[in-house]
């Protein structure tokens, strides 16, 4: 009898240990997501693509990110360059001096397009704070639901925005994301990834871009609003002519 009890206790302890090992942290989720989406390729390679008649180029120069946007209008070529510390605009190779407010707006616009195109890579930046909210079912699939906020230092001009990501429990890919914003009257957006493709080892997706039908909804409940068809489709975020290059 005593041996039987010892055996049962041993199995119980081992079972508890196995269950404890199954607990996953938010950092592990993000690491796995980055790994299956491109991993080291993000740091070792640059990329270019077209979005809404503009060409976007990302490069790593001396270990630092450089984001570019090129717009050709008749005989004028506008080149925007965004680095960690500065923004510059050139028109036909001539540097244009812009007011700080306009420079900031253009810099945020360039950064935003590159940020979404490179996801989930940016989720390990120093200014990012990640919190595992739990699990949620969306369209019949199970997801890890993760909240992302940003430090004021290094978090950009929109550091006070809140993001939510849904990582597929089987693939670890971020199939959905949502965010709130405070500029231009504020609001919320929900993005559904589709048209996944890998170019030289890096994952790229397009998005269906939604907004809630009712103002004032909770960003944490937006996944369930999507489930209930309570979001309106605003636009499609589609990338074309994608190329991956060596730095």
C-alpha positions in Angstrom: 0.0 0.0 0.0 2.8 2.4 0.9 4.6 1.7 -2.3 1.4 2.3 -4.2 1.0 5.7 -2.5 4.6 6.6 -3.2 4.1 5.7 -6.8 0.9 7.8 -7.1 2.6 10.8 -5.4 5.6 10.5 -7.8 3.3 10.4 -10.9 1.4 13.4 -9.5 4.6 15.4 -9.0 5.9 14.5 -12.4 2.5 15.4 -14.0 2.5 18.8 -12.2 6.1 19.5 -13.4 5.1 18.6 -17.0 2.1 21.0 -16.8 4.4 23.7 -15.4 6.7 23.2 -18.4 3.8 23.9 -20.7 3.3 27.4 -19.5 4.5 29.8 -22.1 5.6 33.4 -21.5 4.8 36.4 -23.7 8.5 36.7 -24.6 8.6 33.1 -25.8 5.5 33.7 -28.0 7.0 36.8 -29.6 10.4 35.1 -30.1 8.7 32.1 -31.8 6.6 34.4 -34.0 9.7 36.3 -35.1 11.5 33.1 -35.8 8.8 31.6 -38.0 8.3 35.0 -39.8 11.9 35.6 -40.8 14.2 35.5 -37.7 17.7 36.6 -38.4 16.8 37.5 -42.0 15.2 40.8 -40.7 18.5 42.0 -39.3 20.7 40.6 -42.1 18.6 41.7 -45.1 16.8 44.8 -46.4 13.6 44.9 -48.4 11.6 47.0 -50.8 8.0 47.1 -51.8 5.3 49.3 -53.4 2.3 50.6 -51.5 -0.3 53.1 -52.9 2.0 54.3 -55.7 5.0 54.8 -53.4 8.1 52.7 -53.1 9.4 51.8 -49.6 12.9 50.7 -48.9 14.3 49.4 -45.5 18.0 49.0 -44.9 20.3 48.2 -42.0 23.3 50.6 -42.2 26.0 50.1 -39.5 23.5 48.2 -37.3 20.9 51.0 -37.6 17.5 51.0 -39.4 17.0 53.3 -42.3 13.6 53.6 -43.8 12.9 55.3 -47.2 9.9 56.3 -49.2 10.0 57.4 -52.9 7.3 59.1 -54.8 7.6 60.1 -58.4 5.3 62.9 -59.6 5.8 63.9 -63.3 9.3 65.2 -63.3 9.7 65.4 -59.5 11.1 62.6 -57.4 10.5 63.0 -53.6 12.7 60.9 -51.4 12.0 60.7 -47.6 14.6 59.2 -45.3 13.8 58.2 -41.7 16.5 57.1 -39.3 16.4 56.6 -35.5 17.4 60.2 -35.0 16.4 62.3 -38.0 14.0 62.8 -41.0 15.0 64.3 -44.3 13.1 65.1 -47.5 14.8 65.5 -50.8 13.2 66.8 -54.0 15.2 65.9 -57.1 18.2 65.3 -54.8 17.8 68.7 -53.2 17.3 68.8 -49.4 14.1 70.5 -48.4 13.8 72.3 -45.1 10.5 71.5 -43.4 8.8 72.9 -40.3 9.2 70.5 -37.3 5.4 69.7 -37.3 5.4 68.6 -40.9 8.7 66.7 -40.6 7.3 64.8 -37.7 4.1 63.9 -39.6 6.0 62.7 -42.6 8.4 60.7 -40.4 5.5 59.0 -38.6 3.9 58.1 -41.9 7.0 56.5 -43.3 7.7 54.7 -40.0 4.2 53.3 -39.8 4.1 51.6 -43.2 7.5 50.0 -42.6 6.5 49.0 -39.0 3.5 47.0 -40.2 5.3 45.5 -43.2 8.0 44.1 -40.9 5.8 42.7 -38.1 6.4 40.9 -35.8 10.0 41.9 -35.9 9.6 45.3 -34.1 8.0 43.7 -31.1 11.3 43.1 -29.4 12.5 46.7 -29.6 13.7 48.2 -26.3 10.7 50.6 -25.9 8.1 47.8 -26.3 6.2 46.5 -23.3 4.4 43.1 -23.8 1.7 41.5 -21.6 0.0 38.1 -22.2 -3.7 38.7 -21.7 -4.7 35.1 -22.1 -6.2 33.1 -24.9 -9.1 33.9 -27.3 -10.9 32.2 -30.1 -11.3 34.1 -33.3 -13.1 32.5 -36.3 -12.8 29.0 -34.8 -9.0 29.2 -34.1 -7.2 29.5 -30.8 -4.9 32.5 -30.2 -2.6 34.0 -27.6 -3.9 37.5 -27.0 -1.0 40.0 -26.3 -1.2 43.6 -25.3 1.6 45.9 -26.4 2.4 49.4 -25.1 5.4 51.7 -25.5 7.8 53.6 -23.2 7.7 57.3 -23.8 11.5 57.3 -24.3 12.2 55.5 -27.6 8.5 54.8 -28.2 8.0 57.5 -30.9 5.4 60.2 -31.0 2.5 57.7 -30.7 4.0 56.0 -27.6 0.6 56.2 -25.8 -1.2 54.1 -28.4 -2.2 50.5 -27.3 -1.8 47.5 -29.6 -3.3 44.0 -29.3 -2.0 41.0 -31.2 -3.5 37.6 -31.8 -0.8 34.9 -32.2 -2.0 31.6 -33.7 -1.4 28.9 -31.0 -0.3 26.4 -33.7 1.8 28.6 -36.0 2.7 31.5 -33.7 2.0 33.9 -36.6 0.1 37.1 -35.8 -3.1 36.6 -37.8 -4.8 39.7 -36.4 -3.8 42.9 -34.7 -5.6 46.0 -33.4 -4.6 49.4 -32.1 -6.1 52.6 -30.8 -4.8 56.1 -31.7 -5.3 59.6 -30.5 -4.4 61.9 -33.4 -7.1 63.4 -35.7 -9.9 62.7 -33.2 -8.7 59.2 -32.3 -10.2 55.9 -33.1 -9.5 52.1 -33.3 -8.4 49.8 -36.1 -8.5 46.0 -36.5 -6.4 44.3 -39.1 -6.9 40.8 -40.6 -3.9 39.4 -42.3 -4.3 37.6 -45.6 -2.3 36.7 -48.8 0.7 35.5 -46.8 3.9 34.9 -48.8 7.6 34.4 -48.0 10.2 36.3 -50.1 13.7 35.0 -49.5 12.7 33.7 -46.0 10.8 36.8 -44.8 7.0 36.7 -44.3 4.9 39.4 -45.9 1.1 39.8 -45.6 -1.7 42.1 -46.8 -4.4 43.3 -44.4 -8.1 43.9 -44.4 -8.4 47.1 -42.3 -11.5 47.6 -40.2 -13.0 50.0 -37.7 -15.7 49.5 -35.1 -19.3 50.4 -36.2 -19.9 52.0 -32.8 -17.6 54.7 -31.3 -16.2 54.3 -27.8 -15.8 50.5 -27.8 -13.1 48.8 -25.7 -10.0 48.0 -27.7 -9.7 44.8 -25.6 -13.1 43.6 -26.9 -12.5 44.4 -30.6 -11.7 40.7 -31.4 -15.2 39.7 -30.3 -16.6 42.6 -32.3 -15.0 41.2 -35.4 -16.5 37.8 -34.5 -20.0 39.4 -34.3 -19.5 41.3 -37.6 -19.6 44.6 -35.8 -16.7 46.1 -37.7 -16.7 48.0 -41.0 -14.1 47.3 -43.7 -12.3 50.6 -44.3 -9.6 49.6 -46.8 -7.1 47.0 -47.9 -3.4 47.3 -47.1 -1.7 45.6 -50.1 2.0 45.4 -50.8 3.3 44.7 -54.3 6.7 44.3 -56.1 8.3 42.9 -52.9 12.1 42.4 -53.1 14.5 41.3 -50.4 18.1 42.4 -50.7 21.4 41.8 -48.9 22.6 44.7 -46.7 
